[in-house]
């Protein structure tokens, strides 16, 4: 899998990505916006395990965001099962030095059509922590709609916080209320 976009590309994680992955992932500000299963500090052992696990995925759903040949973040899809089997959660992150350049928006805008083309999905969704309005803007620019605010639904970094739920339904793009 390889998507070449204007500013970045999306492709499989490769062993050669481990040093860049560790450099960009080992950042408190990155970790603060992700689930706790994303470790901090992020070490070479974590990077090796992640690249090895991603390489074994079938189908491939965890991908690298690459700028100038360097892996600077990740984007992925978590397909659901049972009655939610036509839905999938989308997640993404970028190294802090790449924030504010439109890379996450471009990556998500490229990734969404690929997801709908390669998986039997009708709905993509994402959760955003209340202190991350930049990620809300990324999702909105990519056509996602705010579905709601989940009050005090997660514990992160010693705080009980709200999160926002965004979705995109195949064939529909509508704007909703902003958080």
NUMIKOL-210903 format. One record per residue (C-alpha): x, y, z; residue in three letters. Coordinates in steps of 0.5 Angstrom, whole numbers. Each point is the difference from the previous one (the first is absolute). Last residue first. Layout:
# NUMIKOL-210903
+-------+-------+-------+---------+
|     u |     v |     w | residuo |
+-------+-------+-------+---------+
|     X |     Y |     Z |     ALA |
...
+-------+-------+-------+---------+
END
This chain:
# NUMIKOL-210903
+-------+-------+-------+---------+
|     u |     v |     w | residuo |
+-------+-------+-------+---------+
|   -34 |    44 |    40 |     UNK |
|    -3 |     2 |    -7 |     UNK |
|    -7 |    -2 |    -2 |     UNK |
|    -1 |    -4 |    -6 |     UNK |
|     3 |     0 |    -7 |     UNK |
|    -3 |    -5 |    -5 |     UNK |
|     4 |    -5 |    -5 |     UNK |
|    -4 |    -6 |    -2 |     UNK |
|     2 |    -5 |    -5 |     UNK |
|     3 |    -5 |     5 |     UNK |
|    -1 |     2 |     7 |     UNK |
|     5 |     5 |     3 |     UNK |
|     0 |     0 |     8 |     UNK |
|     3 |     4 |     6 |     UNK |
|    -1 |    -1 |     7 |     UNK |
|     3 |     5 |     5 |     UNK |
|     3 |    -2 |     6 |     UNK |
|    -1 |     3 |     7 |     UNK |
|     6 |    -1 |     6 |     UNK |
|     1 |    -3 |     6 |     UNK |
|     8 |     2 |     2 |     UNK |
|     6 |    -3 |     2 |     UNK |
|     3 |     0 |    -7 |     UNK |
|    -6 |    -3 |    -3 |     UNK |
|    -7 |    -3 |     3 |     UNK |
|    -5 |    -1 |    -5 |     UNK |
|    -8 |     1 |     0 |     UNK |
|    -1 |     7 |     4 |     UNK |
|    -5 |     2 |    -5 |     UNK |
|     0 |    -3 |    -7 |     UNK |
|    -2 |     5 |    -4 |     UNK |
|    -4 |    -1 |    -7 |     UNK |
|     0 |    -2 |    -7 |     UNK |
|     5 |     5 |    -3 |     UNK |
|     0 |    -1 |    -7 |     UNK |
|     6 |    -2 |    -4 |     UNK |
|     1 |     3 |    -7 |     UNK |
|     8 |     0 |     0 |     UNK |
|     0 |     7 |     2 |     UNK |
|    -4 |    -2 |     6 |     UNK |
|     4 |    -5 |     2 |     UNK |
|     6 |     4 |     0 |     UNK |
|    -3 |     6 |     3 |     UNK |
|    -2 |    -5 |     6 |     UNK |
|     7 |    -2 |     0 |     UNK |
|     2 |     7 |     1 |     UNK |
|    -5 |     1 |     6 |     UNK |
|     4 |    -5 |     4 |     UNK |
|    -2 |     1 |     7 |     UNK |
|    -6 |    -3 |     0 |     UNK |
|     3 |    -7 |    -2 |     UNK |
|    -2 |    -2 |    -7 |     UNK |
|    -4 |    -6 |    -2 |     UNK |
|     0 |    -3 |    -7 |     UNK |
|    -5 |    -3 |    -5 |     UNK |
|    -1 |    -3 |    -6 |     UNK |
|    -7 |    -3 |    -3 |     UNK |
|    -2 |    -4 |    -6 |     UNK |
|     5 |    -5 |     0 |     UNK |
|     2 |    -6 |    -4 |     UNK |
|     7 |     1 |    -1 |     UNK |
|     5 |     2 |    -5 |     UNK |
|    -4 |     6 |    -4 |     UNK |
|    -3 |     3 |     6 |     UNK |
|     7 |     0 |     4 |     UNK |
|     4 |     3 |    -6 |     UNK |
|    -5 |     5 |    -1 |     UNK |
|     1 |     2 |     8 |     UNK |
|     8 |     0 |    -1 |     UNK |
|     1 |     5 |    -5 |     UNK |
|    -4 |     5 |     4 |     UNK |
|     3 |    -2 |     7 |     UNK |
|     7 |     1 |    -3 |     UNK |
|    -2 |     7 |    -3 |     UNK |
|    -3 |     2 |     7 |     UNK |
|     6 |    -3 |     4 |     UNK |
|     5 |     3 |    -4 |     UNK |
|    -3 |     7 |     0 |     UNK |
|     6 |     4 |     2 |     UNK |
|    -2 |     1 |     8 |     UNK |
|     3 |    -6 |     3 |     UNK |
|     7 |    -3 |    -4 |     UNK |
|     4 |     2 |     6 |     UNK |
|    -4 |    -3 |     5 |     UNK |
|     0 |    -7 |    -3 |     UNK |
|    -6 |    -2 |    -4 |     UNK |
|    -6 |    -4 |     3 |     UNK |
|    -6 |    -4 |    -3 |     UNK |
|    -6 |    -4 |     1 |     UNK |
|    -6 |    -3 |    -3 |     UNK |
|    -5 |    -4 |     3 |     UNK |
|    -4 |    -5 |    -5 |     UNK |
|    -7 |    -1 |    -1 |     UNK |
|    -4 |    -6 |    -5 |     UNK |
|     2 |    -5 |     5 |     UNK |
|    -4 |     4 |     6 |     UNK |
|    -5 |    -6 |     1 |     UNK |
|     6 |    -5 |     1 |     UNK |
|     6 |     3 |    -1 |     UNK |
|     4 |     7 |    -1 |     UNK |
|     6 |     2 |    -4 |     UNK |
|     5 |     4 |     3 |     UNK |
|     3 |     4 |    -5 |     UNK |
|     7 |     3 |     0 |     UNK |
|     4 |     6 |    -1 |     UNK |
|     7 |     1 |     2 |     UNK |
|     6 |     6 |     1 |     UNK |
|     6 |     3 |    -2 |     UNK |
|     3 |    -6 |    -4 |     UNK |
|     6 |     3 |    -4 |     UNK |
|     0 |     0 |    -8 |     UNK |
|    -1 |     7 |    -1 |     UNK |
|    -7 |     0 |     4 |     UNK |
|    -3 |    -7 |     2 |     UNK |
|    -6 |    -2 |     4 |     UNK |
|     1 |    -7 |     2 |     UNK |
|    -6 |    -5 |    -1 |     UNK |
|    -4 |    -5 |     5 |     UNK |
|    -6 |    -3 |    -4 |     UNK |
|     4 |    -6 |    -4 |     UNK |
|    -5 |    -5 |    -1 |     UNK |
|     3 |    -5 |     3 |     UNK |
|     5 |     4 |     5 |     UNK |
|     6 |    -4 |     0 |     UNK |
|     4 |     6 |    -2 |     UNK |
|    -3 |     5 |     5 |     UNK |
|     2 |    -5 |     6 |     UNK |
|     7 |     0 |    -2 |     UNK |
|     0 |     8 |    -1 |     UNK |
|    -3 |     1 |     7 |     UNK |
|     4 |    -5 |     4 |     UNK |
|     7 |     3 |    -3 |     UNK |
|    -3 |     7 |     2 |     UNK |
|    -2 |    -2 |     7 |     UNK |
|     7 |    -3 |     1 |     UNK |
|     3 |     6 |    -3 |     UNK |
|    -3 |     4 |     5 |     UNK |
|    -6 |     5 |     1 |     UNK |
|    -1 |     3 |     7 |     UNK |
|    -5 |     0 |     0 |     UNK |
|    -4 |    -6 |    -3 |     UNK |
|    -6 |     0 |    -5 |     UNK |
|    -5 |    -5 |     4 |     UNK |
|    -1 |     6 |     4 |     UNK |
|    -5 |     3 |    -6 |     UNK |
|     3 |     6 |    -4 |     UNK |
|     0 |     8 |     1 |     UNK |
|     4 |     0 |     6 |     UNK |
|     5 |    -5 |    -3 |     UNK |
|     2 |     5 |    -6 |     UNK |
|     1 |     6 |     5 |     UNK |
|     4 |    -5 |     4 |     UNK |
|     5 |    -1 |    -5 |     UNK |
|     3 |    -7 |    -2 |     UNK |
|    -4 |    -1 |    -6 |     UNK |
|     4 |     4 |    -5 |     UNK |
|     7 |    -2 |     2 |     UNK |
|    -2 |    -8 |     1 |     UNK |
|    -4 |     0 |    -7 |     UNK |
|     6 |     4 |    -3 |     UNK |
|     5 |    -6 |     3 |     UNK |
|    -5 |    -5 |    -2 |     UNK |
|    -2 |     1 |    -7 |     UNK |
|     6 |    -4 |    -3 |     UNK |
|    -4 |    -6 |     2 |     UNK |
|    -6 |     2 |    -4 |     UNK |
|    -7 |     3 |     1 |     UNK |
|    -5 |    -1 |    -6 |     UNK |
|    -1 |     6 |    -4 |     UNK |
|    -3 |     7 |     1 |     UNK |
|     3 |     6 |    -4 |     UNK |
|     1 |     7 |     1 |     UNK |
|    -1 |     7 |    -2 |     UNK |
|    -3 |    -1 |    -7 |     UNK |
|    -3 |    -7 |     1 |     UNK |
|     3 |    -7 |    -1 |     UNK |
|    -4 |    -6 |     2 |     UNK |
|     4 |    -6 |     1 |     UNK |
|    -3 |    -7 |     2 |     UNK |
+-------+-------+-------+---------+
END
